[in-house]
């Protein structure tokens, strides 16, 4: 259960960083 929880947190952090990267990329392309 602990492993699954930590894996979920890692996945969430990964998604967040990808989302942030995509947003930065989009704003860079727009300007």
GUZALUM-66657 format. One line per 8 residues: their letters; for each residue x negated, y negated, z negated of N, C-alpha, C. Coordinates in steps of 0.05 Angstrom, whole numbers, plus 5000, padded with zeros to 4 digits. Layout:
% GUZALUM-66657
a> X Y Z X Y Z X Y Z; ... $
% end
This chain:
% GUZALUM-66657
xxxxxxxx> 4983 5024 5000 5000 5000 5000 4982 4975 5000; 4961 4975 4984 4943 4952 4983 4929 4948 5010; 4922 4970 5023 4909 4969 5049 4927 4957 5070; 4952 4965 5069 4972 4955 5088 4976 4925 5083; 4977 4917 5058 4981 4889 5051 4958 4872 5061; 4934 4881 5057 4910 4866 5065 4909 4866 5096; 4917 4887 5108 4917 4889 5138 4938 4868 5149; 4960 4867 5135 4981 4848 5144 4971 4819 5141 $
xxxxxxxx> 4956 4813 5120 4946 4786 5116 4926 4780 5137; 4909 4799 5144 4889 4795 5165 4903 4789 5192; 4924 4805 5197 4939 4802 5222 4952 4774 5223; 4963 4765 5201 4976 4739 5200 4956 4717 5204; 4932 4720 5192 4911 4700 5195 4902 4699 5224; 4900 4723 5236 4892 4724 5265 4912 4710 5282; 4938 4716 5277 4959 4703 5293 4958 4673 5290; 4954 4664 5265 4953 4635 5260 4930 4622 5275 $
xxxxxxxx> 4906 4635 5275 4883 4623 5289 4887 4623 5319; 4901 4644 5329 4906 4645 5358 4926 4623 5365; 4946 4619 5348 4966 4598 5353 4953 4571 5353; 4935 4566 5334 4921 4541 5332 4903 4536 5356; 4890 4558 5365 4872 4556 5388 4889 4549 5413; 4912 4562 5416 4929 4557 5439 4939 4528 5439; 4946 4518 5415 4955 4490 5413 4933 4471 5420; 4909 4476 5410 4886 4459 5417 4881 4459 5447 $
xxxxxxx> 4882 4483 5459 4877 4486 5487 4898 4471 5503; 4923 4473 5495 4945 4459 5509 4942 4429 5507; 4935 4419 5484 4932 4390 5481 4907 4380 5496; 4887 4397 5498 4863 4390 5514 4869 4388 5544; 4886 4407 5553 4894 4407 5581 4912 4384 5587; 4929 4377 5568 4948 4355 5572 4934 4328 5575; 4913 4324 5559 4898 4299 5559 4874 4300 5577 $
% end
